[in-house]
C-alpha cells in the first residue's frame, strides 16, 4: 500500500478527512444491514401470529431511520473523501509547479508542452475518480460485505459459507482479466499521451500548416494518433468483455447455493423459516456489493500507473539554491574555465571572459556556436559541467534563486506575454511599480505610442502568449519589462530580432540609455547592434575564437572579418531592395 501513502502525502489535513471518511462510510455500512435484521424480526412476529401493532410499527420506524442514517453517513463520508481527494490533487499540482521552479531548464525542455499539460491537468485530474470515488466507495463496500457476512454467520454459519462459494470463481476470472489489463496500462497511457501531443502540435502549428499548405500531412499525423488510441482502446475492451460477462453473472449469484441448501436445512428442521428468509435477504444484498467491489480491484494498478507518470517529474533532481540572499546593486561577471554539455554533447569548452559593470559584452558566432547557452548559464538555467561563473567574485551557486533572479533581467527573441493586460505584463518586471513609472518606462522603450492607440490602452488584454500584438510590439514590451525590473545584469538574447526596421534605431537608443551603468551581455546575429560594444567575443564550435573591440577584431580575426563582410553584403542587398521597391 506504499502507493497510497505516496499519493495521500500531498494532501493537507489528510488524517482528519481520511478518518472522517472511513468512520462515516463504516457507519453507513452498519446502518445498511439493520433493515435486513428488522425484516427478520418482523417475520418472526408474523410466524408467531402476533397481532400487537407495536413491534411492526417499531420495526418499520427502525428501518426508516436506519436507511436515513445510512444515506446521511454515506453522503458525508463521500463529502469527506472528496475533500481529501481535492486536497491531494491541489497538493500534487503545487508540488509539480514548485518542482518546475527548482529544476534545471534543460530538464524541463525535455518535456513537450503537451506532455507537461497532460501531467498538470489530465494525469493528476484522472486520479480524482480513483481518490474521491474508487477508494472510499471500495472501502465502504468492503465494510458492507464484512458486516453483512458477520450478520449471516450470526444467523447460520453454513449459509454464510455457501454465499461465498461463488467468490473464488469470480475472483479467478477477475484476476485473469486484471493480469492482462495491467500489461496494457502503460501502452494505453502512452497512446493517450501521443494523441494529446499530436492535438497540441496540430493546433499550435496551424499558421505554419496553412502557410506551407501542409494540411494533408499534418492532419494525417493527427488522425493517425487518434486512430491508434481508438483502436487500442477498443481492442482492450474487446479482450475484457468475455471476462466481464462471466463475473457479471457469477458474482451477484450469491444466493445460488444459499437457496437450495437453505431449503434442505429447513426441511431437515435444522434451520427456521425466518432464518432462511433473512439469509436469502443477506445473500441478495451482498451480491451487488461484490460487483461494486470489482471497481475497487483495478484501483491499485491504475493508481500506480497514473502516479508513475507524474512521479517521473517529481523525481527530477532539484537545482540547489545557495545561501546568499541579497540582491546585487552592481556586478562584475566572470566565466572561469567554463565547460558545459547538453547530456553527452559538449557545447562549451574552457570559456573565460569578464563582463564588467557599465560595459556591454557581446557574443557573436554561427548558429549553434553556444552564444545563447552562455546567457542561459549566467541566468543559471543549468549548472556548468566544470569551471565556475562568478558574480563579484562569488560563484553563482552560492546565491539563492530569488537573489540571482532579482539580479538578472533576461530578454529573449521568444517574446512571451501572459494572457492578461499590458499593464500587468509590464508589472511582472516590478509588481510594486506605479502606473506612472510603468508609463515612463514604456515611453523610453518606444511602447507608449502604440499602446495608447489601442482601444483600452494599457488595460488591453494581449491574448494567449500575446498573440493579439505583432512580433515587434511584443518584443518592445518584453524589453520594457526588463527595464522596469532594473537588475544590475541584463541579458539580451537576440532581443531586437523581431523589431521592425523603422523602430530598430529608436529602440537601440533607448537600450543604450537605459542600460547605462549595468553589466550587459548581448547575444546577436546582426552585427550592427553590437558594433559599439565594449568587448566582443567570437564563439566557434563552443570555444572563444577571438575577443576584442569591433575595430580590433576587424583587424585581427578572420572569423569576425568574414561575418562582417557577410553582414555588409546583406545590408547592401536590403538597401538595393528598398530602392527598387521605393
N, C-alpha and C positions, 0 to 999 in steps of 0.2 A: 504493500500500500504506500510505498515511497512516493509514487506519482501524486497521490492525494495531498501528502504533506508539502510537496514542492508547489503544487498549484495553489493551495489554500494559504501558503505562507505570504502571498501578496495581499491578502485581504486585511483591512483594518477591522478590529473588533471581531475577529473570526471566532474566538471562543464563545462570545456572547451569542452571536447569531446561530452558530452551529449547535450549541447546547439547546437553544430555544427551539430550533427546527426539529432536532431529534426527539426532544421531550414531547412537543406538541403532536408530531406525527405518530409517536408511540401511543400517546393517549387516544389519538384518532383511531388507531388500530384496535385498541382495547374496547373503546366505545362501539366500534363496528361489530364486535362479537356479541355484545349484550343483547341486541334484539333477538338473535337466534336462541339464546338461553331463555329469554322471556317467552318466546313462542313455545319452547319446550315446556315451560311451567304452565302455560295456558292449556296445552294439550293434556297435561296431567289432570288439570281441573275438569276438562271435558270428559276424560276417561272415567273420572270418579263421579261423574254426573252432578257436579257441584252447580247449584243454582244461585249461589251468592254472587252478586254483581261486583263486589269489591275487588276480588283477585283479577277479574277480567279488565276492569277499568284501570286498576293499578298497573297491570301488565302493559296495557295499551299506552298508558302515560309514560311508563319507563322506556318503552320502545321509542316513543316520540321524542322524549328528552335525550335519550342516548344517540339517536340519529342527528338531532340538532347539535349536540356536543361534538359528535364525530365530525360533522361538517365544519363547525367553528374551529375545532382543533386542527383539522386538516388545512383549512384556509389560512389560519395564522401561521401554521407550520410552513406552508409554502411561501407565505409572505416573508418569513424569516430567511428561508432558503434563497429567495430572490435577492434579499438584501445582501446575503453572503456572496451570492454569485456576482452581483454587480459591483460590490466592493472588490472582489477578486479581479474582475475584468478591468476595473479602473486602476487597480494597483499594478496589473500587468502592463497596461498601456503607459503608465507613468514610468515604470521601470524600463520599458523599451525606449521611451523618449530620452530618459536620463542616460541610458546606455549609448545612444547615438551621440550625445554630447561628449561622452568620455572616450569614445572610440576614435582611433586614427581615421582621417578622411579616406585613406587608401582602402581600409577595410569596408567603409560604408559604400564606396564606389563599386565594390564587388557585387553589391546587390543592385538589381534593376529597380526602377521606380515602381514597376508593377509588383515585384516581389515584396518590397517594403510595405506597399499599400496593403497587400494581402496579409502580411504579418500583423500590421497595426489594426486593420479593420476586420478582414474576413476570418483569419485563423483564430484571433482572440475572440471575436464575436461568436464564432462557431462553437466555442466552449460553453456559451450561455445555456444552450439546450441541455448539455450534459450536467452543468453545475446547478442550474435552477430547477430542472425537472428530473433528469435521469437519476441523479444520486439521491435527492430527498425522497422522490416517489419510489425509487428502488428500495431505499431503507424502510419506507412506510409499508411497502408490500411484503418485505421480509418479516417485519414485525407482525404484520397482519397474519401471515402464514403461521408464524411461531405461536401466536396467541390462539389462533383457530385450532391448530393441531393439538395444543395443550388442552384446549377445551374438549376436543374429540377424545383424547386419551383419558380425560376425566370421565367421559360418558361411557366409552368402551374402547379399550386399547386395541382390540382385534380389528375393529373397523377403521381405527385411526391408521394402523399399519397398512391395511388394504387400500386406503385412499392414496397412499404413497406409492402403490405398485406401478402406476404409470410413469412415475417420475424418472426412473433410470432410463427408460426407453426414450422419453422426450429429451432428457439431458444429453443422451448419447448423440441423438440427431443434431441437437443444437451445438454440441461440441465439435462434430464433424464440420458443420457449416461455419462455425467460428474459426476453426483452423484454416479453412480455405479462404475465408474473408480476410483474416489477419495478414495473409500473404499478399493480398491485393490492395491493402490500405495504402501502402506507400506509393504504389503505381497510380491509384486513384487521386491522391493529393498532388502528385507530380503532374498528372494530366490536367487537373484543375488549375494548377499554377501556370502551366504552359498556356492554357486558354486565357487566363487573366492577363498574362504578359502580352499575348497577341492582341487582345482587345485594346489595352492601354496604348500599345505601339501603333495600332491602326488609327486610333483617334488622334493621338498626338502628331502623327506623321501625315495627317490629311492634306496639309498645304503642299508638302513635297510630293505626295501621291498625285495630286491634281496637276501640279506644275509639270511634272515629268511623265504624266499620263501613264502611271504605273498602277492604276486602279485594279486591273485584272489580276496582276501578280500579287499585289498586297492583299486583295480580298481573297484570293485563293489560299494564301497562307493563313489568313484569319479564319476562313471557312474550314480549312484542314484541322486547325487546333480545336474548333468547336466539334467537328465531326468525330475526331479521335476521342474527345471527352464523352460525347454522347454514346458512341459505340462501346466504349469500355464500360460505362455505367450500365447500359442495357445488358451487356454480356454478363456483368457481375450479378445483376438482378436475376437474370435467367438461370444462372448457376445456383442461385439460392432458393428459387421459388419452390422446388420439389421438397427441400428440407422444411421450408416454412409451411407447406401444405401438410406434411406429416405431423410436425409438432403442434400445428394449429388444430388438428383433430385429436391428438393423444392427450395433451396436457389438460384441456378442460374436462376430460372424461374421468375425473377423479371418482365419480360415482359408479364407474363401470364395474368395479369389483365390490363396492360397498353395497349396492342394491341386491344382487343375488345372494351374497353371503349373509347380508343383514337379514334377508327373508328367511334363510336357512336357520340362522341363530334364533330368530323369533319363533319359527315353527318348532324348534327344539326346546323352546322355553328358557333359553339362556340369555335372552335379550327382550326387554319390554318394548311395547309398540311405540311409546313416547321417545325412548332412547333411539329406536330405529329411525323415526322421523327426524329427530334432532341431528343424528349422524349424517343422514342424507342432506339435510339443510347445510350443515357444515361442509360436506363434500362438494356441494354445488357452489358454495361461497369460495372455497379455497382454489377451485379450478381457474376462475378468471384471475385470481391473484398470481397463480403460476404463469399465466400468459403475460400479465403485466411485468412479471419479473424477467421475462425473456428480454425485454427492452433494456433492463439493467445489466444483463450479462455482457453485451459487447462494449459497455461503457469503458472498461479498463483499457482494452487495446485501442479504442477510438480516442480516449483522452490521452493516452501515451503517444499516439501518432501525431495528434494535433499539437501537443505540447513540445514534441521533439522538434518540430519545425520552428517553433518560437524559441526554443532553448538554444538553437544554433546561434541566434542573435545574442541571447543573454550570455552565452559562454565566450563571446569575443573578448579578447584581453582589453582592459582599460589602459588608456594612456595616463601615466601617473602625474598628478598635479604637484607642483612644488610648494614650498612653504613661504616664499616671499610674496606678500600680498599688497604691495604698494604700486600704484600707477606711476609710471616714469614721466617726468616732466621734460626731459631731453634724453637723447640716446645716441650712442655710437654702436653700430652693428659690426661684428667681426665674425667672418666664417674662417674657421681654422681647420685645415685638412679634412674638409667635409666630404664624405663618400656616402652615397645613398643608392639603394636598389629597390625597384618595384618587384617584390617577391625575389625571383632569382636573376632578374635583368638589371644590371648595374647601369644607372643613368647619369650619375655624377661621380667624379673621381678627383680627390685631392683639391677641392675648391678652397682657395684662400683669397680673401679680399676684405677691405674695411670700408664701410659706408658711414660717413661722418655726419654729425648734426649740421643742418644748414646747407647740405650738399645733395645733389642729385646724382645717384649712381644708376647707370643704365645697363641693361643686359640685352645683347643682340646676338643673332645667330640663326642658322637654318632651323626649320621646323623640326622638333624632336631633339634639339641640342641640349635641352634641360633648363631653359630660361624660366618657364613657369614653375618648375619644380623648386628652383631656388627660392622664389617668392613664397611658395606653399610651405617650405621647410621653415622659413623665417616666421610664418604665422603658426607654425607647429601643427600643420595638418598631419604630419608624420614626424617621427623621431629619426635622426640621422643613423646610418649604419655604423659609421665611425667618425671621429673628429668631434667638433663642437661648434655651436653657434652661440655667440655671447652678446649680451646687451650690457653696455657699460662694464665689461669685464666679467660678467656673471653668466653662466650657462643658462639658456632659456628654460631648461628643465627644472631650474631652481625656482622659477616664478610660478605662482598659481595660475590656473587657466583664466580666471577673471582679470588678474593683473596684466597678463600678457595680452588678452583680447582688448582690454581698455587701452593698451599702449600701441595697438596696431590697427590701422584702417586699411581694408583690402577692397580694391575696386577691380573687378574683372570684366572681360568682354561679355560675359553672360550677365546681363543686367536684370537680375531677379528682383521683382517687386511683389509685395504681398497684396492680396485681394482686399484692399481697403483704400482709404482716401490718400491723396498725395501728401497731405499734411502728416498723416500718421506714418506713411512710408519714410518721409524725411525725418520724423522724430525718432525713428529707430536708431539714428545716429546719436541722438541725445534726448531721451524722454523728458528731461527737465527743461528743455528749450522753450522759450516763449514763442508766441506766434510771430512777434516782431523779429526775433532772432532768426527764426526759420526763413522768413521772407527776405531778410537781409542777405542770408547765405544764398538763397535761390537767385537773387539778383546777381550776385558775384559769379555764380555758376552759369549764368545766362539761361536760367529756367523760368524766371518770373514772367517774362512777356508771354510765353506760350501757355503757362498755367493760368494767368489772368484772362486769357482769351477763351478758356474752357467754360462751359455753361455754369458749372458750380465752383470754378476756381480751385482753390486748394482743398476743397471738400469733394472734388471729383473722385469717384472710385475708378481705379485703374484696371480692374478686371483681373482674372486669374493670370498670375505671372506678369501682370502689366500689359496684357495683350491689347488694351484699348489705346495704347500710346505707340508712337513709332519707335524704331530702334534707337535713333538719336535722342529722342526725348527721354526714353528710359535711361540711357547712358548718362545724360546730364543730371537726372535726378539721383542716380546712384553716386555720382561724383559729389553732388551737393550733400548727400547723406554722409559721405566720408568726411567732407569738410566740417560738417556740423559736429561730428564726433571729436574733432580736434585732437587726434592722437599724435604723439611725437614721431611715430613711424608711419609712413604712408607707402603702400604697395600699389602701384598702378600696373595691372596685368592686361596689356592691350586695351587700356581704359578708354582711349579715344578712337578705337577701331570702328565704332558704329556711328560716330558723329558725322554729320554731313559737311561737305567741303565749305559751304558758306559760313558755318559757325565754328569750324575747327580752330581757326586762329584766335577767335574770341575766347573759346574755352581754354586754349593753351595759355593765353594771357592770364585768365582767371586762375588757372592752376599754378602758374609761376608766382602770382601774387599771394595766393592763399597757402602755398606750400613753403613759403619763406620761413626759414628757421627750423624746418623739420628735416628728419632723415628720410630721404625719398629713394625708393627703389622702383625704377621704371622698366617694364618689360615691353618691348615694342618691335614690330616688324617694319613700321615706317620710320626710316632713319631721320626724317625731317623733324620728328617730335623730340629727338634726343641729341641733336647736333650740338646743343649748348650745355649738355650735361657736364658736371664736374669730372666725372670718371665714367668711362665706357668699358664694359667687359665683353669681349668677343668669345662666345662659347662655341665649341666644336666637338662633337662626339662626347659630350659630358665633361669636357675639360676647358679650362680657360686658355684659349689660344693666344690672346693678346689683351693688353689693358692700357688705357691712357685716355687722353682727351681726343676729341674729333680730329683736330689737326695732327696730333701725334700718331694716331692710328692711320690716317691717310698717308702719312709719310713712311710708316714702318710696317704695317700689317697688310699682307696681300689679301687675306680673307676679308678684311674690312674694306679695302680698296674695291674688291670685286662686288661686295654688297652695295657700296656707294654708287658705283658705275651702273649697276642694275637699277638702283633707285632712280638715278638721274634719267636713265632711258625710259623708265616707266613714267616719270614726271613729264618728260618731253612728249611722250605719246598722249598723255592726258591733255596737255596743252594744245597739241595739234587737233585732237578730237573736239576740244571746246571751240577752236577756231572754225573747224568745219561745220559744227553744229550751230555756231553763232552767226 
